[in-house]
């Protein structure tokens, strides 16, 4: 693993750092939107006083902090694999390029000493999981990775109640940022309540610090950050696009890691690109909040010394 010099310097001085995933660049958005959002996410983190560290695998080397050429490669190359945590060792030996999912990004970020990570939506339990056993590795990774993931809940294409139940079973704490409703990615409210709410960035940072102090040294934290209602995808349009996408998914027999990119592509088509607008807003809002929490956490660490 290589840590970019700027990121290593920030970690060495206990300055705030925020990890960003690369799967959304190579598999979540199309070019040129993907590279534009990657740049904007990093700029957003910097504007809030933290150092961005986009994570990916380049030529078999796991990198925490991608430079401009590496970001462009992620956005434009056609041979970028989608890597979850289990794939990292094989990808390293094979020497290929890979975009890291939430699970892989959280693992590498934690290995580098980064405690805050921003993404769009968390992976979860897929619909019909009773038959397919399709449960994202993101969930299990958070049970053993001491990183706080700022996200807008899970994508509505997933089984939201089952995902929350699974997180509870794994012992992963979930807090709503100024909300007691679990967000549904494109939608402000997934329809599911949350047990806990944090009121500001400092309180969130204190929760993150409390985990290891109470013996949960390997536990992650999910910070659910909903879109304001005025910025969400129109709920009726969302429901129509979801029904159409799920029907087409069944007809084509799409399974496994291809499900999410397939449905997101259908969402973009069925909503005339409105879902892409919302997706970009989600990514930037979560990057901003993660950076603010990282700054608050750094301040708490400084006060403790």
C-alpha positions as CSV (number, residue, x, y, z in Angstrom):
1,X,0.0,0.0,0.0
2,X,1.2,3.5,-0.8
3,X,-0.1,6.6,1.0
4,X,0.2,9.9,-1.0
5,X,2.7,12.3,0.6
6,X,0.1,14.9,1.3
7,X,-2.1,12.4,3.1
8,X,0.8,10.9,5.0
9,X,1.9,14.3,6.2
10,X,-1.6,15.1,7.4
11,X,-1.9,11.8,9.2
12,X,1.5,12.3,10.8
13,X,0.4,15.7,12.3
14,X,-3.1,14.3,13.2
15,X,-4.7,16.8,10.8
16,X,-8.2,15.9,9.5
17,X,-8.3,13.5,6.5
18,X,-11.3,12.1,4.7
19,X,-11.2,9.0,2.5
20,X,-13.2,8.9,-0.7
21,X,-14.1,5.8,-2.7
22,X,-13.3,5.3,-6.4
23,X,-16.1,2.9,-7.5
24,X,-18.4,5.8,-8.0
25,X,-15.8,7.2,-10.4
26,X,-15.3,4.1,-12.5
27,X,-18.6,2.3,-12.1
28,X,-21.1,4.8,-10.7
29,X,-21.1,7.7,-13.1
30,X,-20.2,8.1,-16.8
31,X,-17.5,10.2,-18.2
32,X,-17.1,13.2,-18.0
33,X,-19.4,13.5,-15.0
34,X,-17.4,11.0,-13.0
35,X,-14.1,12.9,-13.2
36,X,-15.9,16.2,-12.5
37,X,-17.5,14.8,-9.4
38,X,-14.3,13.3,-8.2
39,X,-12.6,16.7,-8.5
40,X,-15.5,18.5,-6.8
41,X,-15.6,16.0,-3.9
42,X,-11.9,16.6,-3.2
43,X,-12.3,20.3,-3.5
44,X,-15.3,20.2,-1.1
45,X,-13.2,18.3,1.5
46,X,-10.4,20.9,1.2
47,X,-12.8,23.8,1.5
48,X,-13.9,22.5,4.9
49,X,-10.3,22.3,6.1
50,X,-9.5,18.6,5.6
51,X,-7.3,16.6,3.3
52,X,-9.0,14.3,0.7
53,X,-7.7,10.8,0.1
54,X,-9.4,9.1,-2.8
55,X,-8.6,5.3,-2.6
56,X,-8.0,2.9,-5.5
57,X,-5.7,0.2,-6.8
58,X,-3.3,1.3,-9.6
59,X,-1.1,-1.4,-11.3
60,X,-1.6,-3.7,-8.3
61,X,-0.7,-1.1,-5.8
62,X,-3.3,-0.1,-3.2
63,X,-3.2,3.7,-3.0
64,X,-4.6,6.0,-0.4
65,X,-4.7,9.3,-2.1
66,X,-4.8,9.4,-6.0
67,X,-3.1,12.0,-8.0
68,X,-4.6,13.7,-11.1
69,X,-3.4,11.1,-13.6
70,X,-4.7,8.3,-11.4
71,X,-8.1,10.0,-11.0
72,X,-8.3,10.3,-14.8
73,X,-7.4,6.7,-15.3
74,X,-10.2,5.7,-12.9
75,X,-12.6,7.8,-14.9
76,X,-11.6,6.8,-18.4
77,X,-9.9,3.4,-18.5
78,X,-12.0,0.5,-19.6
79,X,-10.1,-2.2,-17.6
80,X,-10.8,-0.9,-14.0
81,X,-12.2,-3.8,-11.9
82,X,-14.7,-3.3,-9.1
83,X,-12.9,-4.4,-5.9
84,X,-14.4,-5.2,-2.6
85,X,-12.2,-6.0,0.4
86,X,-11.8,-9.7,-0.4
87,X,-10.4,-8.8,-3.9
88,X,-7.5,-6.6,-2.7
89,X,-4.8,-9.3,-2.3
90,X,-5.6,-11.0,-5.6
91,X,-5.7,-7.6,-7.4
92,X,-2.3,-6.7,-5.9
93,X,-0.7,-9.9,-7.2
94,X,-2.4,-9.7,-10.6
95,X,-1.1,-6.1,-11.0
96,X,-4.3,-4.6,-12.4
97,X,-6.3,-1.5,-11.8
98,X,-9.2,-1.5,-9.5
99,X,-11.9,0.8,-8.0
100,X,-12.6,0.3,-4.4
101,X,-16.1,-0.2,-3.0
102,X,-17.1,0.9,0.5
103,X,-15.8,-2.2,2.1
104,X,-12.4,-2.0,0.3
105,X,-12.1,1.7,0.8
106,X,-12.9,1.5,4.5
107,X,-10.4,-1.3,5.0
108,X,-7.5,0.6,3.3
109,X,-8.4,3.9,4.9
110,X,-8.4,2.3,8.3
111,X,-5.1,0.6,7.5
112,X,-3.6,4.0,6.8
113,X,-5.1,5.5,10.0
114,X,-8.0,7.5,8.5
115,X,-11.2,7.5,10.5
116,X,-13.7,9.4,8.3
117,X,-15.0,8.2,4.9
118,X,-17.6,9.8,2.7
119,X,-19.6,7.9,0.0
120,X,-23.0,8.2,-1.7
121,X,-24.9,5.2,-0.5
122,X,-24.0,2.2,1.6
123,X,-24.3,-1.3,0.1
124,X,-26.9,-3.5,1.8
125,X,-29.2,-6.5,1.7
126,X,-30.6,-7.0,-1.8
127,X,-34.2,-7.7,-2.5
128,X,-34.9,-11.5,-2.8
129,X,-31.8,-12.1,-0.7
130,X,-33.6,-15.1,0.9
131,X,-33.0,-16.9,-2.5
132,X,-29.8,-15.2,-3.8
133,X,-27.9,-14.6,-0.4
134,X,-26.9,-11.3,-2.0
135,X,-25.7,-9.2,0.9
136,X,-23.1,-6.5,0.4
137,X,-19.7,-7.0,1.9
138,X,-19.9,-3.3,3.0
139,X,-22.0,-4.3,6.1
140,X,-19.7,-7.0,7.4
141,X,-16.7,-4.7,6.8
142,X,-18.2,-2.1,9.1
143,X,-18.4,-4.6,11.9
144,X,-14.6,-4.9,11.9
145,X,-13.3,-1.6,10.6
146,X,-13.0,1.5,12.9
147,X,-14.1,4.0,10.3
148,X,-17.1,6.4,10.3
149,X,-18.9,6.2,7.0
150,X,-21.0,9.3,6.1
151,X,-23.6,8.2,3.6
152,X,-27.2,8.9,2.5
153,X,-28.5,5.6,3.8
154,X,-28.7,2.8,1.2
155,X,-30.0,2.9,-2.3
156,X,-33.8,2.3,-2.5
157,X,-33.1,-0.6,-4.9
158,X,-32.1,-2.6,-1.8
159,X,-34.1,-4.1,1.0
160,X,-33.9,-1.2,3.5
161,X,-35.5,-2.9,6.6
162,X,-33.4,-6.0,6.1
163,X,-30.2,-3.9,5.8
164,X,-30.9,-2.1,9.1
165,X,-31.7,-5.4,10.8
166,X,-28.4,-6.9,9.5
167,X,-26.4,-3.9,10.7
168,X,-28.1,-4.3,14.2
169,X,-27.1,-8.0,14.2
170,X,-23.5,-7.1,13.3
171,X,-23.5,-4.5,16.1
172,X,-22.8,-1.6,13.9
173,X,-24.2,1.7,15.3
174,X,-26.2,3.8,13.0
175,X,-27.0,7.5,13.8
176,X,-29.0,10.0,11.8
177,X,-27.4,13.4,11.3
178,X,-30.2,15.7,12.6
179,X,-32.8,13.2,11.7
180,X,-34.6,10.2,13.2
181,X,-35.5,8.8,9.8
182,X,-33.1,6.6,7.8
183,X,-32.6,8.2,4.4
184,X,-33.2,6.3,1.1
185,X,-30.4,7.7,-1.0
186,X,-32.4,9.5,-3.7
187,X,-35.2,10.1,-1.1
188,X,-35.0,12.0,2.1
189,X,-36.8,9.3,4.0
190,X,-36.7,5.6,3.4
191,X,-39.7,5.0,5.6
192,X,-37.6,3.5,8.4
193,X,-37.0,5.1,11.8
194,X,-33.6,5.4,13.6
195,X,-33.0,4.9,17.3
196,X,-30.3,7.6,17.5
197,X,-29.7,11.1,16.2
198,X,-26.6,13.3,16.4
199,X,-27.2,17.0,16.5
200,X,-23.9,18.3,15.1
201,X,-20.4,17.5,13.9
202,X,-18.8,17.6,17.3
203,X,-21.3,15.2,18.8
204,X,-20.7,12.8,15.9
205,X,-16.9,13.1,16.5
206,X,-17.5,12.3,20.2
207,X,-19.4,9.2,19.3
208,X,-16.6,8.0,17.1
209,X,-14.1,8.6,19.9
210,X,-16.3,6.8,22.4
211,X,-16.4,3.6,20.5
212,X,-12.8,2.5,21.2
213,X,-12.9,4.0,24.7
214,X,-15.7,1.5,25.5
215,X,-13.9,-1.5,24.0
216,X,-15.3,-1.3,20.4
217,X,-11.9,-0.9,18.9
218,X,-12.9,-2.6,15.6
219,X,-16.4,-1.2,15.2
220,X,-17.4,1.2,12.4
221,X,-20.1,3.9,12.5
222,X,-22.7,4.7,10.0
223,X,-23.7,8.4,9.8
224,X,-26.9,8.8,7.8
225,X,-27.1,12.2,6.2
226,X,-30.3,12.8,4.3
227,X,-30.9,15.1,1.4
228,X,-33.2,18.1,2.2
229,X,-36.7,17.3,0.9
230,X,-36.5,20.0,-1.7
231,X,-33.5,18.4,-3.3
232,X,-34.6,14.8,-3.3
233,X,-35.8,13.0,-6.4
234,X,-39.5,13.3,-7.0
235,X,-41.0,10.4,-5.0
236,X,-43.5,9.4,-7.6
237,X,-40.9,9.5,-10.4
238,X,-38.6,7.5,-8.1
239,X,-41.2,4.8,-7.6
240,X,-42.0,4.5,-11.3
241,X,-38.3,4.2,-12.2
242,X,-37.7,1.6,-9.4
243,X,-40.6,-0.6,-10.6
244,X,-39.5,-0.4,-14.2
245,X,-35.8,-1.1,-13.3
246,X,-36.7,-4.1,-11.1
247,X,-38.9,-5.6,-13.8
248,X,-36.1,-5.3,-16.4
249,X,-33.6,-6.7,-13.9
250,X,-35.7,-9.9,-13.5
251,X,-36.2,-10.3,-17.3
252,X,-32.5,-10.0,-18.0
253,X,-31.4,-12.2,-15.1
254,X,-28.8,-9.7,-13.8
255,X,-27.2,-10.8,-10.5
256,X,-24.4,-10.1,-8.1
257,X,-22.2,-7.1,-8.4
258,X,-23.8,-6.1,-11.7
259,X,-27.2,-5.4,-10.1
260,X,-26.4,-1.9,-8.6
261,X,-24.8,-0.4,-11.7
262,X,-27.6,-1.9,-13.9
263,X,-30.3,-0.3,-11.8
264,X,-28.6,3.0,-11.4
265,X,-28.2,3.2,-15.2
266,X,-31.9,2.5,-15.6
267,X,-32.8,5.1,-13.0
268,X,-30.8,7.7,-15.0
269,X,-32.7,6.7,-18.2
270,X,-36.2,6.6,-16.6
271,X,-35.7,9.9,-14.8
272,X,-34.2,11.8,-17.8
273,X,-31.0,12.3,-15.9
274,X,-32.6,13.7,-12.7
275,X,-31.2,10.8,-10.6
276,X,-27.7,11.8,-11.7
277,X,-28.2,15.3,-10.5
278,X,-29.4,14.0,-7.1
279,X,-26.5,11.5,-7.0
280,X,-23.9,14.2,-7.5
281,X,-25.5,16.3,-4.8
282,X,-25.5,13.4,-2.4
283,X,-21.8,12.8,-2.9
284,X,-20.8,16.4,-2.4
285,X,-23.0,16.9,0.7
286,X,-21.6,13.8,2.3
287,X,-18.0,14.8,1.5
288,X,-18.7,18.2,3.1
289,X,-20.2,16.6,6.3
290,X,-17.4,14.1,6.6
291,X,-14.8,16.8,6.4
292,X,-16.5,18.8,9.1
293,X,-16.7,15.8,11.4
294,X,-13.0,15.1,10.6
295,X,-12.1,18.7,11.6
296,X,-14.1,18.3,14.8
297,X,-12.5,15.0,15.6
298,X,-9.0,16.5,15.1
299,X,-9.9,19.3,17.4
300,X,-11.1,16.8,20.1
301,X,-7.9,14.9,19.7
302,X,-5.8,18.1,20.1
303,X,-7.7,19.1,23.2
304,X,-7.1,15.6,24.7
305,X,-3.4,15.8,24.3
